Amino acid sequence: MNRFFIRALAGSAILVASGYAGLAPSSAAGPAGFDPLDADPAAIAVAVGKPDHLRLKTGDVTMRLAFESDDKSLEFDEKFELEIVDSDAGGSPGGSLAPGEQVQIARLAAVDRARLADTQAKARAARGKGRGALDIALRGGCRTGELDQEHLRVSTYMRTQARGEFFVLARDIPLTHAFGMGSKARIPACKSAP
């Protein structure tokens, strides 16, 4: 059986508190029947709930689709740097925003959509012959002011249908774990205001 697993990663830290969940129709990690191999590349979006003084730029949110198999000719490992398309979504896909929080939306760049579609086709052709993974990772980012100690957490969400609902990937992960660092002091100040 061919199964894809979803992992919300940040740096080298797994964001999902309980590890990662298999993407089966009953999976809590996505809507019923979600299959990353059938998602329209143009519709895929990732939302990051974060402190309002933390800014992400294009490339700070990445998506990786990989497949492992005993048949090495079927394996692939593709990484996509997502583009930030909305620096202030005006609301949280996962519910109400707390004071001091903000959401940024990232999506697959138009130039990467054909590559993702090709990768999905490879995975569909290899069904039942290995195991796949869809990883979302955070890296980089800068701060526009002091990061409030009360709001040093990030949450990630995904949408796979245009104008569809976002579903939770990971919620309330400590910022220092999300970016694979020991201290918020390692997040640099932004060179200019967005």
N, C-alpha and C positions, 0 to 999 in steps of 0.2 A: 504494500500500500504506500502510495506517495503522500507524505504529509509535509506541510510547511509549518514552521514554527515562527512565531513573532517574538522578537526581543527588542525591548526599548533600551538602548545602550547610551551611555554618555562617557566618552573617553573609553576607559577599560572597565567601567563599573556598570553592572546590570541594574537598570532602573526599576524593573518590576520586582517588588519586594519579595515575592514568592518564586523568583526565578523567571521562567518564561512559559507561556501557555501555548499548546498546540492549536493551530487554526483548523479546527474541525467545525462542522455546522453548529455544534452545541457549545463552542468555545466562548468563554466569558471575555476573551480578548478582542472580540469583534462581533458584528451582528450575525444573526443566524444565516448560515449559508455562505459566509464570507470566504472567498478564495482569492488570494493575491494574484493568482495566475489569470483570473478573468477580469480583474479591475482595469478600467480604461485608464491608460497612463495620463491622459489629459485631466482626468477627474481626481487623481490622487492628491491629497493635501495633508500636511501635518501641521497641527497647532501646538504651540509651546506656551503654556501658562508660566509666567516668571515674574520676578520683581520688576516694578515699573522702571527702575533705573538701570536695568540690564538690557542691552541692545544686541540683537543678533543680526548678522549680515548674510548675504548670499554665500553659501558654502559652510556656514556654521551648523546647519542641520543636514545630515547625510542619511541616505537610505542605501542599504546593501541587500542584494538578492543573490543568494549563493545556493549551490546544490552539490552534495557529496554522494558518491556512488562507488560501488566496487568496480564499475566500468568507468575508468578514468576519462574516456572519450565523452562522457555525458556531463562531466563536472564543469561548473563555471562559478565565477565570483565577480559580480559586477557592482560597482559603487557609483552612486549618483549624488552629486552635490545639489541640494535643493535651493531654489531661489526664494528669497523673502519677497512676498507680494503684498503684505498688509501689515504695517508696523503697529496698527492700533485697530484690532478687530471690533472693539466696542463692547465686547462681551465674551464670556468664557464658554467654549463648547461643552464644558463639563459642568456647568451650573454658574452660579453667581460668583463674580470676582470679589475677593476680599479687598479692603483698602490696601493700596500699595502694590497691587498685582496688575498685570497686563498680559495680553495674548498677542503673539506674532504668528503669522501664517506663512508656511513655506510650501512650495509645490515643485513638481518636476519641471525643469526648463524645457521649452519647446524643442530645443536641439537634442534632448536626451530621450524624448518620447519614443522614437523609432527603435532606439537601442533597448529600451525597457520592453517594448512589444516583442522584439526578437528574443530577448532573454526569457520572457514569459512563454513564448512558443517553444523554446528549447526545453523548458521545464515541463510543459504539458506533454511533449513528445517522450519525455523520460518518466512519465507517471509509473509508479510501482517499482522503480529501479533505484531508489535512493531516498535521501532526506534533504529537504530544503530549509532555508532560513531567510526571514525578512527582518533586517535589523534597522532600527532608527537610532542615530547617535547625535549627540550634541558636542560641539567643540568651539573654541574661540569665544567670541562675544566681548563686549566692553561695557563699561559703566559710565553713565552720564551724571552720576552723583553718588552719594553714599548709599550703600546697600543696607536697608533696615534689617536688623537682626531678626525681627519678627517675621520677615517675608523672604527668608533665604531658602526657598524651595521652588522646584520646577515640576510641572506636570506635562505630559505629552498625550496628544490625541491624534486620531487619523480619520480621514474621510476618503471613501473610495468611489463615491458617486457625486457627480456635479450637483451642488446645492443639497447634498445629502447631510445626514446627521454625523457629527464626529463621535467616535467611540473612544473610550479611555484606553491608552496604552500603559501609562504609569502615572501615579498621582503622588504629589507631595514628597518628592525625593529631595533630600538635602542638596543644596546648590554645590557644596564642595564635593559631594560624591558624584553628582551629575557631570561635573567637568573634570573629574579625576584629579582633584587637587586637595591639598590639606587645608587651604585657607582661602577665604574670599579675597584676601589682599593680593592674590596672584592674578585677579581679573584686572586688566589694565583700564585706565580711563580712556574714553573715546576721544579721538583726535579732534573731532568736530561734532556738533550736535546734529542728529539726524533730521 
